[in-house]
Amino acid sequence: MQNINPRKRRMSRRFAMQAIYQWLLTGNDLNTISRQFTVDEYARQMDVEFFNKILNGVLEHYTKLCEILSRVIDKEAGRSLEQVDPIERSILLLGTYEFAHCYESPYRVVINEAIELAKIYGAEESFKYVNAVLDKLMPSLRPVEWRSSQSRATQEKKE
């Protein structure tokens, strides 16, 4: 198993979120956008392999990720995914992809990193919305981890 550097992974998520945001706004070619973020200046700060995995994964599975998010967002806020701010949408796409395809990332890490991105780049209270949406997705996308966390919580209450 490869050595995971949390700081570099954090930067990979940050740059991937920025790249997804740029793609949502401009519709530019993925390769053009990706090259902007994999120059030496940025590459030294991140896990390039992880960056490419999550960026390419979000765009490859974009339609499915939107379907998954729309089911929760429509219920959560009574609005469509297209009405969600592009920064929040980028963060939610990234978190949803990571839930569904990056099992090496613990669900708590995925949620915490998404919250931090929302605090840095999103509107003032957007981190609460991001947290609520990802929290609702967790049981369906990570059922084993979710059940495990629920049984741990129940056990802790008993003690």
Summary of the structure (lengths in Angstrom):
residues: 159
radius of gyration: 15.8
end to end distance: 35.1
largest distance: 54.5
contacts: 467
relative contact order: 0.12
helix: 81%
strand: 0%
